[in-house]
Amino acid sequence: MTDSHEPASNEAAARDRPQPLPRAAYRRFVPLTTRWLDNDVYGHLNNVVYYGLFDTVVNGVLIEAGALDIVHGEVVGFVVETHCNYFSPLAFPQRLEGGLRVAHIGETSVRYEIGIFAAGAEQTAARGHFVHVYVDLATQRRVALPPALMTIVKELA
């Protein structure tokens, strides 16, 4: 008999551990660049840099599609949840690519999943997600996804 408070076996833990994903898991790719200041004292990209890359990928695709107007837009996405798993180190001066897909479309929210790849690599070096809740900028209240946004998120799903 085992104690229910014992840690899971190494095999079970390994099965449950997040794994890198292949390029084929993503619908759109964005070229990314690293900067000198992105490296930390250990010689690789600091973990907070990945969240900036996630923002760059998601918002870049939305702006390019005409679904996000950062100057005159009345609807914006607020990040209400984030997550990242790291699999292999990246560092300046390395070229990167960000893969993007949509995992869930709600009435007022979207879950974007992002993979960060070394340029040309087959598997993610890191992967994570953002959940955006869309709100009226003036009232800060939730709103239904605007048509232009709905169009692009459906393409990414």
N, C-alpha and C positions, 0 to 999 in steps of 0.2 A: 504494500500500500504506500502511495506517495503523499506527501504533504501538499495540499493545494497551494501553499505559499512558496513551494520550491520553484526556482527559475526553470524555464523551458529548456529542453535539451538543446545542445549546440546545433543539431540538424534542424530542429523546428525553428529555432531562432534564425538560422540562415535562410530557410524557406520564406520566412515572413519579412526579412530585410528587404527594403526597396532596392531595385536593380536598375542599372542604366537602361535606357530605351533606345531603339534604333531610329535612324532618320525617318524611316517609313511611318513612324508613329505620329509625325507632325505634318500639318497641311501647308504651312507657309514658312519661308526662311528669310532671315534678315541678317546681312553682314554686320559684324560688330568689331570694334577696335578696342584694344586695351590701352591704358595710359600708364605712364611712369608711376604716378601716385596710387595706382590700383594695387600694386604689390605691397604685401605686408613684410614685417621683419623676417618672416620665414621664407621669403622669396617666391610666394605665389599670391594669386588674387585673394584679397581679404574677403571674408564671407559676406560682408555688407555690400560689396561690389556686385554680387550676383543679383541682389534685389534691384539695384539700379539698372542692371542689364535687363531684368524682367520688365521693368517699367518701360525701358527704351523699346523693347520688342513689341509689347502690347500697344502702347500709345503710338508708336511709329506706324504700325499697320493700320490702326484706327484713323489716324490723321490722313494717311495716304489714301484710304478708302473714302474719305469725306464723311466719316461717321463721328469724328471728334473735332470740334473747332475750339482750340485752346485760347483764342482771342475773343471771339464773339458768341461762343456757345452758351446755351441756356441750361443744358443738361451735362452733368459730369459724373464720372464713376468714382466713388469713394472705395478705397481698399478696406475690406472688413475682415479679410483672412489672408494669410500668407503661409507658405511652407517651402522648404528647400531641402533636398538631399544632395550630398556631394559624393562623387565617385572617383574622380581623378583630378589632380591639380592642374591649373592653368596659370599663366604668368605673362606679364609684359616682357617682351614685345610680341605677343602672340596674336594672330588673327583668329577671330571666333565667328560663329554663326549662332543665331538664336532661332530655334524652331518653335512654332506656335500652333496650338489647336484649342478648340473649345470643347470642354467636357460636359458642361451643363448650361442650358439657357432657361432662366426663369422669367417670370413676368417683369421683374425689376432688377434682376441680377444675372451675372454671367461668371462662370468659373473658367478662367483662362489657364491652360497648362503650357509651360514653357520649358524647353530643353536648351541647355547651353552646350555647344559642341566646339571642340578645336576645329578650325576650318578644314573641311573635307573628312573629318572623322565620322565613323559609322555609328558610334554610340555616344550618348550624353556624358559629359563630364560632370554635369549637375542638372537636376530637373526639379521643378517645383510648380506652384500654382499661386494665382491671385484670384480672389473673389471680389468682384466689383459690384457694388449696389449703386444703381443710377438714381440721381437726385436732381431736382430742380435747383439750380445754383442759387437763385434768389430766396427760395423758401426752405431749402435744405430737406425737403420732403421727397420720399421715394416717388419715382414716376415710371411708367411703362417704358420699355426700350423703344427709342425712336426708330422709325422705319429704316433709315440708313444704317444704323447700328445693327438692327435685326438682320439686315441683308448680309453684312459682313460676318457676323457671328455664325449665321447658318452656313456660310461658305467654309468656315473654319471648323465646323462640328463634324 
